[in-house]
Amino acid sequence: MRKPALAEKDFLNPEEAIELFDLSRRKFYRLIKEGKQLGFIALYGSRRLIIRGEFEKYLKANPEIKEGLKNASRKNKDTP
C-alpha cells in the first residue's frame, strides 16, 4: 500500500503543510502558535493537524498572510 501524496491528504502535520505550500517554517509555526482560534487547525491529542481544505480557504481569503508566510529563501533561489 502506497502512502498518499501530500496533495491527496485531507489532514497534514505542520511539516507537511510547510512543504506542500512552500512556507517559511519559522513564520508558519509562529502563526499556529499565536493563532488561538484558527479554523484550519485540528487537535489530535496534543498534536496540531492542518485541515488542508480549510487552510487553502484561509490563504485565499487572506492573500497578505499567504505572501507573509512564503519561504523567501526558496523564492530567491528561483530567480537568477
C-alpha positions as a LaTeX table, in Angstrom:
\begin{tabular}{lrrr}
\hline
Residue & $x$ (\AA) & $y$ (\AA) & $z$ (\AA) \\
\hline
Met1 & 0.00 & 0.00 & 0.00 \\
Arg2 & 1.47 & 3.35 & $-1.02$ \\
Lys3 & 1.47 & 6.49 & 1.10 \\
Pro4 & $-0.87$ & 9.17 & $-0.25$ \\
Ala5 & 0.73 & 12.21 & $-1.86$ \\
Leu6 & 0.57 & 15.41 & 0.18 \\
Ala7 & $-1.93$ & 16.97 & $-2.23$ \\
Glu8 & $-4.25$ & 13.97 & $-1.68$ \\
Lys9 & $-4.27$ & 14.20 & 2.12 \\
Asp10 & $-7.08$ & 15.99 & 3.96 \\
Phe11 & $-5.09$ & 16.42 & 7.19 \\
Leu12 & $-1.45$ & 17.48 & 7.26 \\
Asn13 & 1.04 & 17.78 & 10.05 \\
Pro14 & 2.75 & 21.20 & 10.17 \\
Glu15 & 5.87 & 19.93 & 8.35 \\
Glu16 & 3.75 & 18.55 & 5.50 \\
Ala17 & 1.84 & 21.85 & 5.21 \\
Ile18 & 5.13 & 23.75 & 5.08 \\
Glu19 & 6.38 & 21.51 & 2.29 \\
Leu20 & 3.13 & 21.45 & 0.29 \\
Phe21 & 2.53 & 25.20 & 0.38 \\
Asp22 & 6.23 & 26.24 & 0.28 \\
Leu23 & 6.04 & 28.20 & 3.53 \\
Ser24 & 8.65 & 29.55 & 5.90 \\
Arg25 & 8.93 & 27.10 & 8.81 \\
Arg26 & 9.59 & 29.84 & 11.37 \\
Lys27 & 6.69 & 32.04 & 10.21 \\
Phe28 & 4.23 & 29.15 & 9.93 \\
Tyr29 & 4.98 & 27.83 & 13.43 \\
Arg30 & 4.63 & 31.35 & 14.80 \\
Leu31 & 1.20 & 31.66 & 13.10 \\
Ile32 & $-0.15$ & 28.40 & 14.51 \\
Lys33 & 1.34 & 29.04 & 17.95 \\
Glu34 & $-0.06$ & 32.57 & 18.27 \\
Gly35 & $-3.34$ & 31.99 & 16.42 \\
Lys36 & $-5.63$ & 30.56 & 19.06 \\
Gln37 & $-8.85$ & 30.32 & 17.02 \\
Leu38 & $-7.68$ & 29.37 & 13.55 \\
Gly39 & $-10.32$ & 27.33 & 11.76 \\
Phe40 & $-7.84$ & 25.16 & 9.91 \\
Ile41 & $-6.20$ & 23.62 & 13.00 \\
Ala42 & $-7.50$ & 20.39 & 14.49 \\
Leu43 & $-6.13$ & 18.99 & 17.72 \\
Tyr44 & $-5.50$ & 15.27 & 17.94 \\
Gly45 & $-4.39$ & 14.73 & 21.49 \\
Ser46 & $-1.52$ & 17.17 & 21.84 \\
Arg47 & $-0.77$ & 17.18 & 18.10 \\
Arg48 & $-1.82$ & 20.00 & 15.81 \\
Leu49 & $-3.07$ & 18.95 & 12.40 \\
Ile50 & $-3.79$ & 21.25 & 9.49 \\
Ile51 & $-7.10$ & 20.75 & 7.67 \\
Arg52 & $-5.89$ & 21.23 & 4.09 \\
Gly53 & $-9.18$ & 22.45 & 2.59 \\
Glu54 & $-9.77$ & 24.97 & 5.37 \\
Phe55 & $-6.16$ & 26.16 & 5.19 \\
Glu56 & $-6.49$ & 26.71 & 1.44 \\
Lys57 & $-9.66$ & 28.78 & 2.04 \\
Tyr58 & $-7.84$ & 30.77 & 4.75 \\
Leu59 & $-4.94$ & 31.55 & 2.41 \\
Lys60 & $-7.31$ & 32.52 & $-0.41$ \\
Ala61 & $-9.26$ & 34.87 & 1.88 \\
Asn62 & $-6.04$ & 36.37 & 3.30 \\
Pro63 & $-3.56$ & 36.87 & 0.42 \\
Glu64 & $-1.40$ & 39.18 & 2.55 \\
Ile65 & $-0.88$ & 36.39 & 5.07 \\
Lys66 & $-0.08$ & 33.97 & 2.27 \\
Glu67 & 2.65 & 36.30 & 0.98 \\
Gly68 & 3.96 & 36.81 & 4.51 \\
Leu69 & 4.29 & 33.06 & 5.03 \\
Lys70 & 6.17 & 32.38 & 1.78 \\
Asn71 & 9.61 & 30.89 & 2.07 \\
Ala72 & 11.85 & 33.75 & 0.91 \\
Ser73 & 14.99 & 31.65 & 0.64 \\
Arg74 & 13.40 & 29.31 & $-1.91$ \\
Lys75 & 11.89 & 32.21 & $-3.81$ \\
Asn76 & 15.33 & 33.80 & $-4.15$ \\
Lys77 & 16.86 & 30.55 & $-5.44$ \\
Asp78 & 14.40 & 30.51 & $-8.37$ \\
Thr79 & 15.45 & 33.92 & $-9.63$ \\
Pro80 & 18.82 & 34.29 & $-11.42$ \\
\hline
\end{tabular}
